[in-house]
């Protein structure tokens, strides 16, 4: 049996925070504001995986009022979501994610993002698609970064 999920996340860019996307620290003068490390790409991926099995969203599993998740590495949370999926007899078939950001340019960082995400999920990098786009000065207008993800889960 196949299950499809969709995830979406947005965080505001602020000073005095690291910019983490797909588990990779991106050199930039601003970072994303959030309770965890605010990795919007990984958050969208987790929401897609959870949504595929109707398990709610990351806020349900990792609430922002729980201090144990304060500044946590989102890759650790992705590992937990992968375990939840596995416990229910599913595994990731593939995912396709898009990061929306006016700045910084992300193309050179995408191969490492794909590798890190694949490693945590326990799948081949060929099953992980990550793309980046701008919104041509519309939408977020450089004030934040967003990400969307669609994933396909299959029975083990």
URUR-V371922 format. One record per residue. N is the residue number from 0. RES is the residue in three letters. SS is DSSP state (H for helix, E for strand, - for the rest). NEAR is the number of other ideal C-beta (glycine too) atoms within 10 Angstrom. Layout:
((N,RES,SS,NEAR) (N,RES,SS,NEAR))
This chain:
((0,UNK,-,7) (1,UNK,E,10) (2,UNK,E,18) (3,UNK,E,12) (4,UNK,E,23) (5,UNK,E,13) (6,UNK,E,26) (7,UNK,E,15) (8,UNK,E,23) (9,UNK,E,17) (10,UNK,E,22) (11,UNK,E,15) (12,UNK,E,21) (13,UNK,E,14) (14,UNK,-,8) (15,UNK,-,8) (16,UNK,-,18) (17,UNK,-,15) (18,UNK,E,23) (19,UNK,E,22) (20,UNK,E,27) (21,UNK,-,27) (22,UNK,-,21) (23,UNK,E,20) (24,UNK,E,12) (25,UNK,E,18) (26,UNK,-,8) (27,UNK,-,18) (28,UNK,-,10) (29,UNK,-,19) (30,UNK,E,21) (31,UNK,E,24) (32,UNK,-,14) (33,UNK,-,20) (34,UNK,-,16) (35,UNK,-,21) (36,UNK,-,24) (37,UNK,-,25) (38,UNK,-,30) (39,UNK,H,27) (40,UNK,H,30) (41,UNK,H,32) (42,UNK,H,28) (43,UNK,H,26) (44,UNK,H,33) (45,UNK,H,28) (46,UNK,H,25) (47,UNK,H,27) (48,UNK,H,26) (49,UNK,H,21) (50,UNK,H,21) (51,UNK,H,24) (52,UNK,-,15) (53,UNK,-,8) (54,UNK,-,16) (55,UNK,-,11) (56,UNK,-,16) (57,UNK,H,25) (58,UNK,H,12) (59,UNK,H,9) (60,UNK,H,16) (61,UNK,-,20) (62,UNK,-,11) (63,UNK,-,12) (64,UNK,-,8) (65,UNK,-,11) (66,UNK,H,8) (67,UNK,H,7) (68,UNK,H,17) (69,UNK,-,11) (70,UNK,-,12) (71,UNK,-,15) (72,UNK,-,14) (73,UNK,H,27) (74,UNK,H,19) (75,UNK,H,15) (76,UNK,H,21) (77,UNK,H,24) (78,UNK,H,14) (79,UNK,H,13) (80,UNK,H,23) (81,UNK,H,20) (82,UNK,H,11) (83,UNK,H,15) (84,UNK,H,24) (85,UNK,H,14) (86,UNK,H,8) (87,UNK,-,13) (88,UNK,-,12) (89,UNK,E,20) (90,UNK,E,15) (91,UNK,E,24) (92,UNK,E,16) (93,UNK,E,15) (94,UNK,E,25) (95,UNK,E,15) (96,UNK,E,26) (97,UNK,E,16) (98,UNK,E,23) (99,UNK,E,18) (100,UNK,-,23) (101,UNK,-,19) (102,UNK,-,12) (103,UNK,-,16) (104,UNK,-,12) (105,UNK,-,23) (106,UNK,H,8) (107,UNK,H,9) (108,UNK,H,20) (109,UNK,H,20) (110,UNK,H,12) (111,UNK,H,13) (112,UNK,H,23) (113,UNK,H,19) (114,UNK,H,15) (115,UNK,H,18) (116,UNK,H,25) (117,UNK,H,17) (118,UNK,H,14) (119,UNK,H,19) (120,UNK,H,23) (121,UNK,-,12) (122,UNK,-,17) (123,UNK,-,9) (124,UNK,H,13) (125,UNK,H,9) (126,UNK,H,18) (127,UNK,E,24) (128,UNK,E,15) (129,UNK,E,23) (130,UNK,E,13) (131,UNK,E,20) (132,UNK,E,11) (133,UNK,-,16) (134,UNK,-,13) (135,UNK,-,8) (136,UNK,-,9) (137,UNK,-,8) (138,UNK,-,14) (139,UNK,-,18) (140,UNK,-,10) (141,UNK,-,14) (142,UNK,-,12) (143,UNK,E,20) (144,UNK,E,30) (145,UNK,E,18) (146,UNK,E,27) (147,UNK,E,21) (148,UNK,E,26) (149,UNK,E,19) (150,UNK,E,28) (151,UNK,E,16) (152,UNK,E,24) (153,UNK,E,14) (154,UNK,E,11) (155,UNK,-,9))
